[in-house]
Amino acid sequence: MTSSQTITRIADTLALVADCINDLTSYPLTTLQPCIAVDLEGVQLSRLGRVCLVQMKANHSRIIWLLDITALGQMAFDHPSSDGMTIFFDVRRDAEALYHIYGIDMNNVCDIQIVELAVRKSNSRNQAPFLNGLARCITDYLHPGDQWTQVKERGVALFSPSQGGSYEAFEQRPLHPALVEYSAQDVALLAALEANLMLRFGRFAANRFSWGYRIQVASEKRLLEAQSPFYDEDGRHRALAPVI
């Protein structure tokens, strides 16, 4: 479920890419902390797979952009990058694909999965041994309702092999309306999830700024690991919480 206040646009021409970049980077001077929420969809998303969509929403804008990489390929990335903060949820596969396929070396990234882990650690002396996924975090912290779940389920049914779907569904054009909704709704809520989490740091945080530094270091470490030729993007180890 995306907010009724948002608009989803597919950028599948260079003219629309220019509109997208202008929207993402033309933030009002009153914007205290400009940031862009980003997510990717693809086929076997990794250095060995294919990127199909890059979803983006700036916190000052109503527009959710679906950058059509299947249609545009490398041309989608032939523009100056934003120097603002970008937020991802579990940046590892996205960073691996962008770096190894398109040579994009990201920086100034905040991984909201790490933020959520930090919040749990700051509220308990007990260890938090496992990471939480995006669906659980959105459900637990934002309580988006049944429509959000239904959009999620309709999208998953089209691309999940276990439900008779195929990841190649993200490469079919025109993109299925259910996949447009699925791709847009998570990135639409990512900034709200970050804002919600930042209010939840607990009594075991000496101060929130020290956690901010730890989150930054852990996010940067994920970017570097994704660039390594020895990085293993699969396996149960991915669910283990890192030391932060």
C-alpha positions in Angstrom: 0.0 0.0 0.0 1.4 3.4 -1.0 0.0 6.6 0.5 -2.9 8.2 -1.3 -0.7 11.3 -1.4 2.0 9.6 -3.6 2.3 9.2 -7.4 4.2 6.4 -9.1 5.9 7.1 -12.3 8.0 4.8 -14.5 11.1 6.4 -16.0 11.7 4.4 -19.2 13.1 7.1 -21.5 16.0 9.5 -21.1 13.6 12.5 -20.9 11.8 10.8 -18.0 15.2 10.0 -16.3 16.0 13.7 -16.5 12.6 14.5 -14.9 13.4 11.9 -12.2 16.8 13.3 -11.4 15.4 16.8 -11.2 12.6 15.8 -8.8 15.0 13.8 -6.6 17.6 16.6 -6.3 15.5 19.8 -6.3 14.6 19.8 -2.6 13.3 22.9 -0.8 15.8 24.9 1.3 13.6 24.1 4.3 14.3 20.4 4.0 16.4 19.7 7.1 17.8 16.3 6.1 17.4 15.6 2.4 17.4 11.9 1.7 16.4 9.4 -1.0 14.9 6.0 -0.3 16.1 3.4 -2.7 15.3 -0.2 -3.5 16.0 -2.6 -6.4 14.2 -5.4 -8.1 15.8 -7.9 -10.5 16.5 -11.4 -11.6 18.9 -13.2 -9.2 19.8 -9.8 -7.9 23.6 -10.0 -7.5 26.8 -9.6 -9.5 25.6 -12.6 -11.6 22.0 -11.4 -12.1 20.1 -8.6 -13.8 18.8 -5.3 -12.4 15.3 -4.6 -13.7 14.1 -1.6 -11.6 15.5 1.0 -9.3 12.8 2.5 -7.1 13.4 5.9 -5.6 11.6 8.4 -3.5 13.0 11.7 -2.1 11.6 12.7 1.3 10.5 16.1 0.0 8.6 14.6 -3.0 5.3 12.9 -3.6 6.6 10.9 -6.5 7.9 7.3 -6.4 10.1 6.7 -9.4 10.6 3.3 -10.9 13.7 3.6 -13.0 13.4 1.0 -15.8 16.8 -0.6 -16.1 15.4 -3.3 -18.4 14.5 -0.6 -20.9 17.4 1.7 -20.4 20.4 -0.4 -19.3 23.6 1.6 -18.6 22.0 4.8 -19.9 19.9 5.0 -16.8 23.0 5.7 -14.8 24.8 8.1 -17.1 24.1 11.2 -15.0 25.6 12.9 -12.0 24.8 11.2 -8.7 23.2 12.9 -5.8 25.4 13.9 -2.9 22.7 13.5 -0.3 21.9 10.6 2.0 20.4 7.5 0.5 18.6 5.0 2.6 18.2 1.3 1.8 16.9 -1.7 3.7 19.5 -4.4 3.5 21.8 -2.8 0.9 24.0 -5.9 0.4 22.5 -7.4 -2.8 21.7 -4.0 -4.2 25.2 -2.7 -3.7 26.7 -5.9 -5.1 24.6 -5.7 -8.3 25.2 -2.0 -8.9 29.0 -2.2 -8.3 29.8 -5.4 -10.3 27.3 -4.8 -13.2 27.4 -1.0 -13.6 30.5 0.0 -11.7 28.6 2.2 -9.2 30.5 2.7 -6.0 27.9 4.0 -3.5 28.6 6.2 -0.5 26.7 8.2 2.1 24.3 5.2 2.6 22.3 4.4 5.7 21.0 0.8 5.9 17.7 0.8 7.8 18.1 -2.8 8.6 21.1 -1.8 10.7 19.1 1.0 12.3 16.5 -1.4 13.4 19.1 -3.8 14.9 20.6 -0.8 16.8 17.2 0.1 18.2 16.7 -3.4 19.5 20.2 -3.5 21.0 19.7 -0.1 22.7 16.5 -1.4 24.4 17.9 -4.6 25.9 21.0 -6.0 27.5 20.3 -9.3 25.7 22.0 -9.9 22.4 19.9 -9.6 19.2 21.4 -12.5 17.3 19.3 -12.2 14.1 18.3 -9.5 11.7 14.7 -8.7 10.9 13.4 -8.5 7.3 11.7 -5.5 5.8 8.2 -7.0 5.9 8.4 -7.7 9.6 9.8 -4.2 10.3 7.1 -2.4 8.4 4.4 -4.6 10.0 5.8 -4.2 13.5 6.6 -0.5 13.5 4.3 1.1 11.0 1.2 -1.2 11.1 0.2 -0.5 7.5 -2.9 -2.6 7.4 -4.4 -5.3 5.2 -4.1 -3.5 1.9 -0.3 -3.3 2.3 -0.3 -7.1 2.9 -2.5 -7.7 -0.1 -0.3 -5.7 -2.4 2.7 -7.6 -1.1 1.1 -11.0 -1.7 -0.1 -10.1 -5.2 3.4 -9.1 -6.2 5.1 -12.1 -4.7 2.7 -14.5 -6.4 3.9 -13.2 -9.8 7.7 -13.6 -9.2 8.2 -16.2 -6.5 9.0 -19.6 -8.0 7.6 -21.3 -4.9 4.2 -19.8 -5.8 4.4 -20.6 -9.5 5.9 -17.2 -10.5 9.2 -16.2 -12.1 11.6 -13.4 -11.3 11.6 -12.8 -15.1 8.2 -11.2 -14.5 10.2 -8.0 -13.6 11.6 -8.0 -17.2 8.2 -8.2 -19.0 7.0 -5.0 -20.5 4.6 -3.4 -19.9 5.3 -4.2 -16.2 2.4 -5.9 -14.6 0.3 -3.4 -12.5 0.6 -5.6 -9.5 4.4 -5.5 -9.7 4.3 -1.7 -10.1 2.4 -1.5 -6.8 4.6 -4.0 -5.1 7.8 -2.2 -6.2 6.5 1.2 -5.1 5.0 0.5 -1.8 8.1 -0.5 0.2 10.3 2.4 -0.9 7.3 4.7 -0.1 7.4 3.7 3.5 11.2 3.5 4.0 11.6 7.1 5.2 8.7 6.7 7.6 10.2 3.6 9.0 13.5 5.4 9.6 11.8 8.3 11.3 9.8 5.8 13.5 12.9 3.9 14.5 14.9 7.0 15.4 12.4 7.7 18.1 12.8 4.3 19.7 16.4 4.3 20.9 16.3 3.0 24.5 18.0 3.4 27.8 21.0 1.3 26.9 22.1 3.9 24.4 24.6 6.2 26.1 23.5 8.8 23.5 21.8 8.4 20.1 24.8 10.0 18.3 27.1 7.2 19.3 24.6 4.7 17.8 24.5 6.9 14.7 28.3 6.5 14.2 28.0 2.7 14.7 25.2 2.6 12.1 27.3 4.5 9.7 30.3 2.2 10.1 28.2 -0.9 9.8 26.4 0.4 6.6 29.8 1.3 5.0 31.1 -2.1 5.9 28.2 -3.7 4.0 29.1 -1.7 0.9 32.7 -2.8 1.0 31.8 -6.5 1.6 29.5 -6.4 -1.4 32.4 -5.3 -3.6 34.6 -8.1 -2.5 35.2 -10.9 -5.1 34.8 -13.4 -2.2 31.4 -12.0 -1.1 28.8 -14.8 -0.6 25.3 -13.3 -1.1 23.5 -16.5 -0.1 23.4 -18.6 3.0 22.0 -18.6 6.5 24.9 -16.3 7.6 23.0 -13.4 6.0 20.4 -13.6 8.7 22.9 -13.2 11.5 23.2 -9.8 13.2 26.6 -8.1 12.7 28.5 -6.7 15.6 27.8 -2.9 15.7 
